[in-house]
Amino acid sequence: MKKSSQNLGKASKTRVILDLFFFSIIMVVLIPQSTGIPLHEWISFIVLIPFFFHLMVNWSWIASQTKNLFKKRLRKTKFDYFFNWILYIVMLLVTVSGIVISESALPSIGIYFTINPFWIIIHNASATVFMALLGIHLALHWRWILITFKKFQWKSDFYYAKQILKILQHRKKELLLLGTLSILLSLGIWGIERTDWAENITLNSSQNKTEASNKLSIPWLVYVLPLIKVSVLLCVPGILTRLMIHLKVKLKN
């Protein structure tokens, strides 16, 4: 019993190190003005690594919930399960749309895409949705975050970062499965460009482009407004989610 609780503690500490790293990079990626487009694009590719590691570390939960999805009647568990699927698909949508509008990273290695205004709209919209969903995701796991951080020893516990490599060694098949699924879904997302819906958005965006270009902008707002946008989109959904959880608990009691 003691051994299992120690293993659980190690797993929690490994998760907190990985998630902290993942969250830090995500914050940088969500504010491209802070780094410039070239660095923003390269960091966007790098962020996929901790993203997949995050899924691998939590694979046991994913597998068990998939297996028992129709057996359990817990609404919260099912909500978490489907919500995480939505978050995963939105992450893929942000990534695919970011790849096909790459202006620096991919051209520097000889890969060129014809930039379609449709993908610029989808990239900006999906990134905005991702921020809100991330805020909700953090709110849903806020208790676990607080408890784990209180127990976390910042100097000694960084040792558990090595556990990530051990987890990956035992999750090679799962990583291959996740990679294959992500590629197939990404190809499906890419195919949206050929739909009539995408063509209509492209035509409308080209008409509005000239109007938007005439608007004056204050230089310093280019840096401040994205930071405000990210803060609001993360915090407001998160706070509302925590209030709903608090009210639900109060009504039950």
MIDOSE-1310 file (N, C-alpha, C; in nm, 2 decimals, decimal comma, always signed):
residues 253
mkks	+0,08/-0,12/+0,00/+0,00/+0,00/+0,00/+0,09/+0,13/+0,00; +0,19/+0,12/+0,08/+0,29/+0,23/+0,09/+0,36/+0,26/-0,04; +0,40/+0,14/-0,10/+0,47/+0,15/-0,23/+0,38/+0,21/-0,34; +0,26/+0,17/-0,34/+0,16/+0,23/-0,45/+0,14/+0,38/-0,43
sqnl	+0,13/+0,42/-0,30/+0,11/+0,56/-0,27/+0,24/+0,64/-0,31; +0,36/+0,58/-0,29/+0,48/+0,65/-0,34/+0,49/+0,66/-0,49; +0,44/+0,56/-0,56/+0,44/+0,56/-0,71/+0,34/+0,66/-0,76; +0,23/+0,68/-0,68/+0,13/+0,78/-0,72/+0,19/+0,92/-0,70
gkas	+0,27/+0,93/-0,59/+0,33/+1,06/-0,57/+0,43/+1,10/-0,68; +0,51/+1,00/-0,72/+0,61/+1,02/-0,83/+0,54/+1,06/-0,96; +0,43/+0,99/-0,99/+0,35/+1,02/-1,11/+0,30/+1,16/-1,11; +0,25/+1,20/-0,99/+0,19/+1,34/-0,98/+0,30/+1,44/-1,00
ktrv	+0,42/+1,41/-0,94/+0,53/+1,51/-0,95/+0,58/+1,51/-1,10; +0,58/+1,40/-1,16/+0,62/+1,40/-1,30/+0,53/+1,48/-1,39; +0,40/+1,46/-1,36/+0,29/+1,53/-1,43/+0,31/+1,68/-1,41; +0,33/+1,73/-1,29/+0,34/+1,87/-1,26/+0,46/+1,93/-1,33
ildl	+0,57/+1,86/-1,34/+0,69/+1,92/-1,41/+0,66/+1,93/-1,56; +0,60/+1,83/-1,61/+0,57/+1,83/-1,76/+0,46/+1,93/-1,79; +0,36/+1,94/-1,71/+0,25/+2,03/-1,73/+0,29/+2,18/-1,72; +0,38/+2,20/-1,62/+0,44/+2,34/-1,60/+0,52/+2,38/-1,72
fffs	+0,60/+2,29/-1,78/+0,68/+2,32/-1,89/+0,58/+2,34/-2,01; +0,48/+2,26/-2,03/+0,39/+2,26/-2,14/+0,31/+2,40/-2,13; +0,26/+2,43/-2,01/+0,19/+2,56/-2,00/+0,27/+2,68/-2,03; +0,40/+2,68/-1,98/+0,49/+2,79/-2,01/+0,51/+2,81/-2,16
iimv	+0,53/+2,71/-2,23/+0,55/+2,72/-2,38/+0,42/+2,76/-2,44; +0,31/+2,71/-2,40/+0,18/+2,75/-2,46/+0,16/+2,90/-2,44; +0,19/+2,95/-2,33/+0,17/+3,10/-2,30/+0,26/+3,18/-2,40; +0,38/+3,14/-2,43/+0,46/+3,20/-2,52/+0,41/+3,20/-2,66
vlip	+0,36/+3,08/-2,70/+0,30/+3,05/-2,83/+0,17/+3,14/-2,85; +0,09/+3,15/-2,75/-0,03/+3,22/-2,77/-0,02/+3,37/-2,78; +0,10/+3,42/-2,75/+0,13/+3,57/-2,77/+0,25/+3,58/-2,87; +0,22/+3,56/-3,00/+0,33/+3,56/-3,10/+0,41/+3,69/-3,11
qstg	+0,34/+3,80/-3,06/+0,40/+3,94/-3,07/+0,52/+3,94/-2,97; +0,53/+3,85/-2,87/+0,64/+3,85/-2,78/+0,77/+3,79/-2,83; +0,75/+3,71/-2,94/+0,87/+3,65/-2,99/+0,90/+3,68/-3,14; +0,80/+3,73/-3,21/+0,81/+3,75/-3,35/+0,76/+3,62/-3,43
iplh	+0,72/+3,63/-3,55/+0,67/+3,52/-3,63/+0,76/+3,40/-3,64; +0,89/+3,42/-3,68/+0,98/+3,31/-3,70/+1,00/+3,22/-3,58; +1,02/+3,28/-3,46/+1,04/+3,21/-3,34/+0,91/+3,15/-3,29; +0,80/+3,22/-3,31/+0,66/+3,17/-3,28/+0,64/+3,04/-3,35
ewis	+0,67/+3,03/-3,48/+0,64/+2,91/-3,56/+0,73/+2,79/-3,51; +0,85/+2,82/-3,48/+0,94/+2,71/-3,44/+0,90/+2,66/-3,30; +0,86/+2,75/-3,21/+0,82/+2,71/-3,07/+0,69/+2,64/-3,08; +0,60/+2,67/-3,18/+0,47/+2,60/-3,20/+0,49/+2,46/-3,24
fivl	+0,60/+2,43/-3,31/+0,64/+2,29/-3,34/+0,69/+2,22/-3,22; +0,77/+2,29/-3,14/+0,83/+2,23/-3,02/+0,72/+2,19/-2,92; +0,62/+2,28/-2,91/+0,51/+2,26/-2,81/+0,44/+2,12/-2,83; +0,45/+2,07/-2,95/+0,38/+1,94/-2,98/+0,45/+1,83/-2,89
ipff	+0,58/+1,84/-2,86/+0,65/+1,74/-2,79/+0,59/+1,72/-2,65; +0,59/+1,83/-2,56/+0,52/+1,82/-2,43/+0,38/+1,78/-2,44; +0,31/+1,83/-2,55/+0,17/+1,80/-2,56/+0,15/+1,64/-2,57; +0,23/+1,58/-2,66/+0,22/+1,43/-2,67/+0,26/+1,36/-2,55
fhlm	+0,37/+1,42/-2,48/+0,41/+1,36/-2,36/+0,31/+1,37/-2,25; +0,23/+1,48/-2,25/+0,12/+1,50/-2,15/+0,02/+1,39/-2,17; -0,01/+1,36/-2,30/-0,11/+1,25/-2,32/-0,06/+1,11/-2,29; +0,07/+1,09/-2,30/+0,13/+0,96/-2,27/+0,13/+0,94/-2,12
vnws	+0,17/+1,05/-2,04/+0,17/+1,04/-1,90/+0,03/+1,01/-1,84; -0,07/+1,06/-1,91/-0,21/+1,04/-1,87/-0,28/+0,92/-1,95; -0,20/+0,84/-2,01/-0,26/+0,74/-2,10/-0,34/+0,63/-2,02; -0,30/+0,60/-1,90/-0,37/+0,50/-1,82/-0,52/+0,55/-1,80
wias	-0,53/+0,68/-1,77/-0,67/+0,74/-1,75/-0,75/+0,73/-1,88; -0,68/+0,77/-1,99/-0,75/+0,77/-2,12/-0,80/+0,63/-2,16; -0,71/+0,53/-2,15/-0,74/+0,39/-2,18/-0,85/+0,34/-2,10; -0,85/+0,36/-1,96/-0,95/+0,31/-1,87/-1,08/+0,38/-1,90
qtkn	-1,08/+0,51/-1,92/-1,21/+0,58/-1,95/-1,27/+0,54/-2,08; -1,19/+0,51/-2,18/-1,24/+0,46/-2,31/-1,30/+0,33/-2,30; -1,23/+0,24/-2,22/-1,28/+0,10/-2,20/-1,41/+0,10/-2,12; -1,42/+0,19/-2,02/-1,54/+0,18/-1,94/-1,64/+0,30/-1,96
lfkk	-1,63/+0,36/-2,08/-1,71/+0,48/-2,11/-1,86/+0,45/-2,09; -1,91/+0,34/-2,14/-2,05/+0,30/-2,14/-2,09/+0,22/-2,02; -1,99/+0,19/-1,93/-2,03/+0,12/-1,81/-2,05/+0,21/-1,69; -1,98/+0,32/-1,69/-1,99/+0,41/-1,57/-2,10/+0,51/-1,60
rlrk	-2,16/+0,55/-1,49/-2,27/+0,65/-1,50/-2,23/+0,79/-1,44; -2,10/+0,80/-1,41/-2,06/+0,93/-1,35/-2,05/+1,04/-1,46; -2,13/+1,14/-1,45/-2,14/+1,24/-1,55/-2,01/+1,32/-1,56; -1,95/+1,35/-1,44/-1,83/+1,43/-1,44/-1,72/+1,36/-1,52
tkfd	-1,71/+1,23/-1,50/-1,60/+1,15/-1,57/-1,63/+1,15/-1,72; -1,75/+1,14/-1,77/-1,79/+1,14/-1,91/-1,76/+1,28/-1,97; -1,80/+1,38/-1,89/-1,78/+1,52/-1,93/-1,63/+1,54/-1,95; -1,55/+1,51/-1,86/-1,40/+1,52/-1,87/-1,35/+1,45/-1,99
yffn	-1,40/+1,33/-2,01/-1,35/+1,25/-2,12/-1,38/+1,32/-2,26; -1,50/+1,36/-2,28/-1,54/+1,42/-2,41/-1,48/+1,56/-2,42; -1,47/+1,63/-2,31/-1,41/+1,76/-2,31/-1,26/+1,76/-2,35; -1,19/+1,66/-2,30/-1,05/+1,64/-2,34/-1,03/+1,60/-2,49
wily	-1,13/+1,53/-2,54/-1,13/+1,50/-2,68/-1,14/+1,63/-2,77; -1,23/+1,71/-2,72/-1,26/+1,84/-2,79/-1,13/+1,93/-2,79; -1,07/+1,93/-2,67/-0,94/+2,01/-2,65/-0,83/+1,95/-2,74; -0,83/+1,82/-2,76/-0,73/+1,76/-2,84/-0,75/+1,79/-2,99
ivml	-0,87/+1,79/-3,03/-0,91/+1,82/-3,17/-0,88/+1,97/-3,20; -0,92/+2,05/-3,11/-0,89/+2,20/-3,13/-0,74/+2,22/-3,14; -0,66/+2,15/-3,05/-0,52/+2,16/-3,06/-0,46/+2,12/-3,20; -0,52/+2,02/-3,25/-0,48/+1,97/-3,39/-0,52/+2,08/-3,49
lvtv	-0,64/+2,14/-3,47/-0,69/+2,24/-3,57/-0,59/+2,36/-3,57; -0,55/+2,40/-3,45/-0,46/+2,52/-3,44/-0,32/+2,48/-3,50; -0,28/+2,36/-3,48/-0,15/+2,31/-3,54/-0,15/+2,30/-3,69; -0,25/+2,24/-3,74/-0,26/+2,22/-3,89/-0,28/+2,35/-3,96
sgiv	-0,37/+2,44/-3,91/-0,38/+2,57/-3,97/-0,26/+2,66/-3,96; -0,18/+2,64/-3,85/-0,06/+2,71/-3,83/+0,05/+2,66/-3,93; +0,05/+2,53/-3,96/+0,15/+2,48/-4,05/+0,12/+2,53/-4,19; +0,00/+2,53/-4,24/-0,03/+2,57/-4,38/-0,02/+2,72/-4,40
ises	-0,01/+2,80/-4,29/+0,01/+2,95/-4,31/+0,15/+2,99/-4,27; +0,24/+2,89/-4,25/+0,38/+2,92/-4,21/+0,45/+3,01/-4,31; +0,50/+3,12/-4,25/+0,57/+3,22/-4,34/+0,72/+3,21/-4,32; +0,77/+3,14/-4,22/+0,92/+3,15/-4,19/+0,98/+3,01/-4,17
alps	+0,92/+2,93/-4,08/+0,98/+2,81/-4,03/+0,99/+2,70/-4,15; +0,87/+2,67/-4,21/+0,87/+2,57/-4,32/+0,94/+2,62/-4,44; +0,92/+2,75/-4,49/+1,00/+2,80/-4,60/+1,15/+2,79/-4,59; +1,19/+2,81/-4,46/+1,34/+2,80/-4,44/+1,40/+2,66/-4,46
igiy	+1,31/+2,56/-4,46/+1,36/+2,42/-4,49/+1,31/+2,37/-4,63; +1,26/+2,47/-4,71/+1,22/+2,43/-4,84/+1,08/+2,39/-4,86; +0,99/+2,40/-4,76/+0,85/+2,36/-4,77/+0,77/+2,49/-4,78; +0,69/+2,49/-4,89/+0,61/+2,61/-4,92/+0,46/+2,57/-4,94
ftin	+0,37/+2,65/-4,87/+0,23/+2,64/-4,89/+0,18/+2,77/-4,95; +0,07/+2,76/-5,03/+0,00/+2,88/-5,08/-0,09/+2,92/-4,97; -0,06/+3,04/-4,91/-0,13/+3,08/-4,79/-0,28/+3,12/-4,83; -0,37/+3,05/-4,78/-0,51/+3,07/-4,80/-0,57/+3,15/-4,68
pfwi	-0,64/+3,26/-4,71/-0,70/+3,34/-4,60/-0,79/+3,26/-4,51; -0,85/+3,16/-4,56/-0,94/+3,07/-4,49/-0,86/+3,01/-4,36; -0,74/+2,97/-4,39/-0,66/+2,91/-4,28/-0,62/+3,01/-4,17; -0,60/+3,14/-4,22/-0,56/+3,24/-4,12/-0,68/+3,27/-4,03
iihn	-0,80/+3,27/-4,08/-0,92/+3,29/-4,00/-0,94/+3,17/-3,91; -0,92/+3,05/-3,96/-0,94/+2,93/-3,88/-0,83/+2,92/-3,77; -0,71/+2,96/-3,80/-0,60/+2,96/-3,70/-0,63/+3,05/-3,59; -0,67/+3,17/-3,62/-0,70/+3,27/-3,52/-0,82/+3,23/-3,43
asat	-0,92/+3,18/-3,50/-1,04/+3,14/-3,43/-1,02/+3,02/-3,34; -0,95/+2,92/-3,39/-0,92/+2,80/-3,31/-0,83/+2,83/-3,19; -0,73/+2,92/-3,21/-0,64/+2,96/-3,10/-0,72/+3,03/-2,99; -0,82/+3,11/-3,03/-0,91/+3,18/-2,93/-0,99/+3,08/-2,86
vfma	-1,05/+2,98/-2,93/-1,13/+2,87/-2,86/-1,04/+2,79/-2,77; -0,92/+2,76/-2,82/-0,82/+2,68/-2,74/-0,79/+2,75/-2,60; -0,77/+2,88/-2,61/-0,75/+2,96/-2,48/-0,86/+2,94/-2,38; -0,98/+2,95/-2,43/-1,10/+2,94/-2,34/-1,11/+2,80/-2,29
llgi	-1,09/+2,70/-2,37/-1,10/+2,56/-2,33/-0,99/+2,53/-2,23; -0,87/+2,59/-2,25/-0,76/+2,56/-2,16/-0,79/+2,62/-2,02; -0,85/+2,74/-2,02/-0,90/+2,80/-1,89/-0,99/+2,70/-1,82; -1,09/+2,65/-1,89/-1,18/+2,55/-1,83/-1,11/+2,42/-1,78
hlal	-1,02/+2,38/-1,86/-0,94/+2,26/-1,83/-0,86/+2,28/-1,70; -0,80/+2,39/-1,68/-0,73/+2,42/-1,56/-0,82/+2,43/-1,44; -0,94/+2,49/-1,46/-1,04/+2,50/-1,36/-1,09/+2,37/-1,31; -1,11/+2,28/-1,40/-1,16/+2,14/-1,37/-1,06/+2,06/-1,28
hwrw	-0,93/+2,10/-1,30/-0,83/+2,02/-1,23/-0,76/+2,11/-1,13; -0,83/+2,22/-1,09/-0,76/+2,32/-1,00/-0,73/+2,26/-0,86; -0,81/+2,18/-0,81/-0,79/+2,12/-0,68/-0,66/+2,03/-0,68; -0,65/+1,95/-0,79/-0,53/+1,87/-0,80/-0,40/+1,95/-0,82
ilit	-0,42/+2,06/-0,89/-0,30/+2,15/-0,92/-0,25/+2,21/-0,78; -0,35/+2,26/-0,70/-0,31/+2,32/-0,58/-0,25/+2,22/-0,48; -0,31/+2,10/-0,47/-0,26/+2,00/-0,38/-0,12/+1,96/-0,42; -0,10/+1,93/-0,55/+0,03/+1,88/-0,60/+0,14/+1,99/-0,58
fkkf	+0,10/+2,11/-0,61/+0,20/+2,22/-0,60/+0,24/+2,24/-0,45; +0,15/+2,22/-0,36/+0,18/+2,24/-0,22/+0,28/+2,13/-0,17; +0,27/+2,01/-0,23/+0,36/+1,90/-0,19/+0,49/+1,90/-0,27; +0,49/+1,99/-0,37/+0,61/+1,98/-0,46/+0,73/+2,05/-0,40
qwks	+0,85/+1,98/-0,40/+0,97/+2,04/-0,35/+1,05/+2,09/-0,48; +1,06/+2,22/-0,50/+1,11/+2,27/-0,62/+1,26/+2,23/-0,65; +1,34/+2,20/-0,56/+1,48/+2,16/-0,58/+1,49/+2,01/-0,60; +1,45/+1,94/-0,51/+1,47/+1,79/-0,51/+1,37/+1,72/-0,61
dfyy	+1,25/+1,76/-0,62/+1,15/+1,69/-0,70/+1,17/+1,70/-0,85; +1,25/+1,79/-0,90/+1,28/+1,80/-1,04/+1,35/+1,68/-1,09; +1,39/+1,60/-1,00/+1,45/+1,47/-1,03/+1,35/+1,38/-1,11; +1,22/+1,39/-1,08/+1,12/+1,31/-1,13/+1,09/+1,34/-1,28
akqi	+1,16/+1,44/-1,33/+1,14/+1,47/-1,48/+1,20/+1,35/-1,56; +1,29/+1,28/-1,50/+1,35/+1,16/-1,57/+1,24/+1,05/-1,59; +1,14/+1,06/-1,51/+1,04/+0,95/-1,52/+0,96/+0,96/-1,65; +0,96/+1,08/-1,71/+0,89/+1,10/-1,84/+0,95/+1,01/-1,95
lkil	+1,09/+0,99/-1,95/+1,15/+0,91/-2,05/+1,12/+0,76/-2,02; +1,11/+0,72/-1,89/+1,08/+0,59/-1,86/+0,93/+0,55/-1,90; +0,84/+0,65/-1,88/+0,70/+0,63/-1,93/+0,70/+0,61/-2,08; +0,77/+0,69/-2,15/+0,77/+0,68/-2,30/+0,83/+0,55/-2,34
qhrk	+0,93/+0,49/-2,27/+0,98/+0,36/-2,31/+0,88/+0,25/-2,30; +0,78/+0,27/-2,21/+0,68/+0,17/-2,19/+0,55/+0,20/-2,27; +0,55/+0,31/-2,34/+0,43/+0,36/-2,41/+0,46/+0,37/-2,56; +0,55/+0,29/-2,62/+0,59/+0,30/-2,76/+0,47/+0,27/-2,85
kell	+0,40/+0,17/-2,82/+0,28/+0,13/-2,90/+0,17/+0,24/-2,90; +0,15/+0,29/-2,77/+0,05/+0,40/-2,75/+0,09/+0,53/-2,82; +0,22/+0,56/-2,82/+0,27/+0,68/-2,89/+0,26/+0,67/-3,04; +0,28/+0,55/-3,09/+0,26/+0,52/-3,24/+0,11/+0,53/-3,27
llgt	+0,03/+0,48/-3,19/-0,12/+0,49/-3,21/-0,17/+0,63/-3,21; -0,12/+0,71/-3,11/-0,16/+0,85/-3,10/-0,10/+0,93/-3,22; +0,02/+0,90/-3,26/+0,08/+0,97/-3,37/+0,00/+0,94/-3,50; -0,04/+0,82/-3,52/-0,11/+0,78/-3,64/-0,25/+0,84/-3,64
lsil	-0,32/+0,84/-3,52/-0,45/+0,91/-3,51/-0,44/+1,06/-3,54; -0,33/+1,12/-3,49/-0,32/+1,26/-3,51/-0,29/+1,30/-3,65; -0,21/+1,22/-3,72/-0,18/+1,24/-3,86/-0,31/+1,23/-3,95; -0,39/+1,12/-3,92/-0,51/+1,10/-3,99/-0,61/+1,21/-3,97
lslg	-0,63/+1,25/-3,85/-0,72/+1,36/-3,82/-0,67/+1,49/-3,88; -0,54/+1,51/-3,88/-0,48/+1,63/-3,94/-0,51/+1,64/-4,09; -0,49/+1,52/-4,15/-0,52/+1,52/-4,30/-0,67/+1,55/-4,33; -0,76/+1,50/-4,24/-0,90/+1,53/-4,25/-0,93/+1,68/-4,23
iwgi	-0,86/+1,74/-4,14/-0,87/+1,88/-4,12/-0,82/+1,96/-4,24; -0,71/+1,92/-4,29/-0,65/+1,98/-4,41/-0,75/+1,98/-4,53; -0,83/+1,87/-4,54/-0,92/+1,85/-4,65/-1,04/+1,95/-4,64; -1,06/+2,02/-4,53/-1,17/+2,11/-4,52/-1,15/+2,23/-4,62
ertd	-1,03/+2,25/-4,66/-1,00/+2,36/-4,75/-1,07/+2,35/-4,88; -1,10/+2,23/-4,92/-1,16/+2,20/-5,05/-1,32/+2,21/-5,05; -1,37/+2,24/-4,93/-1,52/+2,25/-4,92/-1,57/+2,38/-4,97; -1,70/+2,39/-5,00/-1,76/+2,51/-5,04/-1,76/+2,61/-4,93
waen	-1,77/+2,56/-4,81/-1,78/+2,65/-4,69/-1,64/+2,73/-4,68; -1,53/+2,66/-4,70/-1,40/+2,72/-4,70/-1,38/+2,83/-4,81; -1,43/+2,79/-4,93/-1,42/+2,89/-5,04/-1,50/+3,02/-5,01; -1,62/+3,00/-4,95/-1,70/+3,12/-4,92/-1,63/+3,21/-4,82
itln	-1,57/+3,15/-4,72/-1,50/+3,22/-4,62/-1,38/+3,30/-4,68; -1,31/+3,23/-4,77/-1,19/+3,29/-4,84/-1,24/+3,41/-4,92; -1,35/+3,40/-4,99/-1,40/+3,51/-5,07/-1,44/+3,63/-4,98; -1,51/+3,60/-4,87/-1,55/+3,71/-4,78/-1,44/+3,78/-4,71
ssqn	-1,33/+3,70/-4,68/-1,22/+3,76/-4,61/-1,14/+3,85/-4,70; -1,13/+3,82/-4,83/-1,06/+3,90/-4,93/-1,13/+4,03/-4,94; -1,26/+4,04/-4,93/-1,33/+4,16/-4,95/-1,32/+4,25/-4,82; -1,31/+4,19/-4,71/-1,29/+4,26/-4,58/-1,15/+4,31/-4,55
ktea	-1,05/+4,25/-4,63/-0,91/+4,27/-4,60/-0,88/+4,42/-4,63; -0,93/+4,47/-4,74/-0,90/+4,61/-4,77/-0,95/+4,71/-4,67; -1,07/+4,68/-4,61/-1,13/+4,77/-4,51/-1,04/+4,77/-4,38; -1,00/+4,65/-4,34/-0,92/+4,63/-4,22/-0,78/+4,70/-4,23
snkl	-0,73/+4,70/-4,35/-0,59/+4,76/-4,37/-0,59/+4,91/-4,36; -0,71/+4,97/-4,37/-0,71/+5,12/-4,36/-0,72/+5,17/-4,22; -0,74/+5,08/-4,12/-0,75/+5,11/-3,98/-0,61/+5,14/-3,92; -0,60/+5,25/-3,84/-0,48/+5,29/-3,78/-0,46/+5,21/-3,65
sipw	-0,33/+5,18/-3,62/-0,30/+5,10/-3,50/-0,19/+5,17/-3,42; -0,21/+5,16/-3,29/-0,11/+5,22/-3,20/+0,00/+5,11/-3,17; +0,13/+5,14/-3,19/+0,23/+5,04/-3,19/+0,23/+4,96/-3,06; +0,23/+5,03/-2,94/+0,24/+4,95/-2,81/+0,12/+4,86/-2,78
lvyv	+0,00/+4,89/-2,85/-0,12/+4,81/-2,83/-0,10/+4,67/-2,89; -0,01/+4,67/-2,99/+0,02/+4,54/-3,06/+0,07/+4,44/-2,96; +0,14/+4,48/-2,86/+0,19/+4,39/-2,76/+0,10/+4,37/-2,63; +0,03/+4,48/-2,60/-0,05/+4,48/-2,48/-0,18/+4,40/-2,50
lpli	-0,25/+4,43/-2,61/-0,38/+4,37/-2,64/-0,38/+4,22/-2,64; -0,28/+4,15/-2,71/-0,28/+4,01/-2,71/-0,26/+3,95/-2,57; -0,18/+4,02/-2,48/-0,16/+3,97/-2,35/-0,29/+3,98/-2,27; -0,37/+4,09/-2,29/-0,50/+4,11/-2,22/-0,60/+4,00/-2,27
kvsv	-0,59/+3,98/-2,40/-0,68/+3,88/-2,46/-0,66/+3,74/-2,41; -0,53/+3,70/-2,40/-0,50/+3,57/-2,34/-0,54/+3,56/-2,20; -0,51/+3,66/-2,12/-0,55/+3,66/-1,98/-0,70/+3,65/-1,95; -0,77/+3,73/-2,03/-0,92/+3,73/-2,02/-0,98/+3,59/-2,06
llcv	-0,93/+3,54/-2,18/-0,99/+3,41/-2,23/-0,95/+3,29/-2,14; -0,84/+3,30/-2,07/-0,80/+3,20/-1,98/-0,88/+3,21/-1,85; -0,88/+3,33/-1,79/-0,93/+3,35/-1,66/-1,08/+3,34/-1,65; -1,15/+3,42/-1,74/-1,30/+3,43/-1,73/-1,37/+3,29/-1,74
pgil	-1,34/+3,21/-1,84/-1,40/+3,07/-1,84/-1,36/+2,99/-1,72; -1,23/+3,00/-1,68/-1,19/+2,93/-1,56/-1,26/+2,97/-1,44; -1,28/+3,10/-1,41/-1,35/+3,14/-1,29/-1,49/+3,10/-1,30; -1,56/+3,11/-1,41/-1,70/+3,07/-1,43/-1,72/+2,92/-1,40
trlm	-1,62/+2,84/-1,45/-1,62/+2,70/-1,43/-1,61/+2,67/-1,28; -1,52/+2,73/-1,21/-1,50/+2,71/-1,07/-1,63/+2,75/-0,99; -1,69/+2,86/-1,03/-1,81/+2,90/-0,96/-1,93/+2,80/-0,98; -1,93/+2,75/-1,10/-2,04/+2,64/-1,13/-2,01/+2,52/-1,05
ihlk	-1,89/+2,48/-1,03/-1,85/+2,36/-0,95/-1,88/+2,39/-0,81; -1,85/+2,51/-0,76/-1,88/+2,55/-0,62/-2,03/+2,55/-0,59; -2,11/+2,60/-0,68/-2,25/+2,60/-0,67/-2,31/+2,46/-0,67; -2,26/+2,38/-0,76/-2,31/+2,24/-0,77/-2,28/+2,17/-0,64
vklk	-2,17/+2,19/-0,58/-2,13/+2,12/-0,45/-2,22/+2,17/-0,34; -2,25/+2,30/-0,34/-2,33/+2,36/-0,24/-2,48/+2,31/-0,25; -2,53/+2,30/-0,37/-2,67/+2,25/-0,39/-2,68/+2,11/-0,34; -2,57/+2,03/-0,36/-2,58/+1,89/-0,32/-2,58/+1,88/-0,17
n	-2,51/+1,97/-0,10/-2,50/+1,96/+0,04/-2,63/+2,03/+0,10
